[in-house]
């Protein structure tokens, strides 16, 4: 493997890791506040992708500048997050909060089944993509390796902004502190006067929007097809589990590990490419059963 | 007593229906093979654990059957045995790793393992036939070469018998000391450990049992279809198995089969009426079950089948 191939794998990995991180961030945020693993999160990714691609196609057809597609992708993702996130929280998550954990998982699995079929009914099974924005932004040459600006600059910066923005929100704002309080202990936070159900709704909308944003940003470089939701669900969980449930900074590192691992595998051992995320996750969990960055929880007898 | 009568009536229906409506044989066989796999997952649900990867054992057994049938002239009964043994061995090995985890980690690690199998089967097309899967010729059954119809009828009778025996054995296991210990993992694992019982070892037993039953189901599934695909091990399939367990009710072994039959026929009819929307309908049913009947169909039937004990004691 020569230097330029190495660099190419590195760039691939970073761009892929950034997408993975956005989706995983949403998943881990929702888990933190509700203590429910949202199996429908992959569907939010797919819906975000479809809605954004539809917006992009409408803009292209209307003859507007392709530069508008970029904000349209973000707006599409946020709208998807607000609508689907609210429906999920009010219609499902809020109501299964006190149920048996198995029923909670199955409740979100039911939401996944419904969303997958609705998506197929709305958008059919042909692939969607909006590549105009990628060609518009052009390419960048780093040490003889040419790479699209979109993948190298836009996607990673969105991920970094999301990470820093979320950290600032959770640590520095009053509302963010309330979210952290609910994550730590719902009952005590409620006793302290935090409106836990309002905080949950807000967090889930943010989490859903992050998942949808991942899909929206993927739309220009990968074609959105049925089944990507199911695949992304598993991958984003692999990131979250490797990092430790509820660990935001850890998720960034885990996403980088898995993203880079996968892109290097593409060039070195293409046969095992799809296995790499799971192998990394299993290897980490063998050594640290609760993930890399989780803290030790006290046992309740 | 009423439960026994109920089972006999069910068995009679399952065996009699295909005699009048021959095309029902395949869906009934598929439902029975699904039911066996669900029975395994119910054992895990007893311990409060939900696996989103148990379809890997179904898939593994299916491929064992297909590989063997393609390589040599082996009787179907031997194939079923081989498939089940392969799944059991894999379960024993993977179980050593899995018993350390609980809750979501358990569920999703199983999912990760099943995705590894799924991807390997899809990638190495030269050996595994890739995403198209592997087709194999109908083997002899009981050392007799049969036509499709006779083969299916005989396989159906064997499957009904196996399902009945498996159901009775699992039910006995649940009532045994080991089974009670398994259930204690759900209620309070720490207390179980304080009694000097290794929760991991108990759970390992449950995990291997689940793998074996999934393998048994997978072997029947493969023989019914004469075709195995990586899709058999996809995580959504594992989710369906758990779904059927909740639909039928995880309180009793028979819930697995009730659920499997309802699932198969809902799928069959909805797929015919609303093409491409059967997942939607099943998802909606699952939501209703989660809210309205978390004990499943068997939980609803239980009140009819068992006379209230307090009442009968009063009379006696």
Interface residues (C-beta under 8 A of the other chain):
Chain A: X37 X39 X92 X95 X96 X99 X100 X101 X102 X103 X105 X106 X107 X109 X110 X111 X112 X113 X114 X116 X117 X118 X120 X121 X230 X234 X237 X238 X241 X245 X271 X274 X275 X278 X279 X281 X282 X285 X286 X289 X290 X299 X301
Chain B: X45 X48 X50 X52 X97 X100 X101 X103 X104 X105 X107 X108 X109 X111 X112 X113 X115 X116 X119 X120 X123 X124 X188 X190 X191 X234 X235 X236 X239 X242 X243 X246 X276 X277 X278 X279 X280 X282 X283 X284 X286 X287 X290 X291 X294
